[in-house]
Amino acid sequence: MTSTSPSTPAPIKHHWVMTIQTADGRQATNDGQIDVIPGLHTRATSYTAVLNGMKEWVGVTDMTVLFFDLQPNQL
């Protein structure tokens, strides 16, 4: 999610936190950073990218999201 062209705005690093629950009741929380390009990426596309990463991290294909937060990383 970090490639840009001359007319594309620079990516803005965002911090995310997600808590999930698997079908067998396991819960997991993870966090990280994602580069979001204004005008190209949306909150929905960023959520999907994080969700797919969480599925891979936990090793499942189906899970319930209990919590999700996405905020610009800059304070």
N, C-alpha and C positions, 0 to 999 in steps of 0.2 A: 504493500500500500504506500510506497514511498516514491515511486517514479513521478517525475513532473516534466512538463514542457515549459517553454518560455512564457506561455500565457497562463499557466496554471499556478495558483498561489502556493506558497511554501507550506509544507505540512505543519500542523500544530500537534505537538505531542500531548496526548491525553492519558490519564491514569484511570484504570478500570478496576472494579472489584466485582466478583460474581460468586454467589453461593448457589449450589445445586443440590438436588437429591435424586438418586438413582431409583430405579424400580424396586430394588431390593432393600431400600431404606438408607443406603450409605449417603452421607452428606460430605461435601467438600467445598472449601472456599479457596479461591486463588485471586491473585491480582497481578497487574502488569501494566505495560505502557503500549500504546498503539498510536501510530501517526495518522492523523485525520487531515485530509485536504479539503479546505472549505470550497463549497460549490461542486465538489466531486463526490465526496463521501457524505453520508447522512448518519444520524444516530442509529437508524435501522441497519444500515450496512455495517457499521462498526459493531453493533450488537451481534449480528450474524457472524462476523469474523471472530469475536471473542467467544461466542457460543461454540463454534466449530473447534476452536482451540481447546476449550474446556472438555468437549467430548473426546478429543484425542488424548488430552492429559489424564482424564479419568479412565479412558478405555471403554466407553459406552457409546451407543448410537442414539439412545433416547434417555432423556432426563427432564426433570422439572426445575426451572429456575426459581429459586426462592428470593434472590436479591440480585440486583444489578445496579451499578452506579458507574457513570462515565463523566469525567470532569477534565477540563484543561489542566495540565500538570503544572503550569506556571502559577506561582502564588503572587 
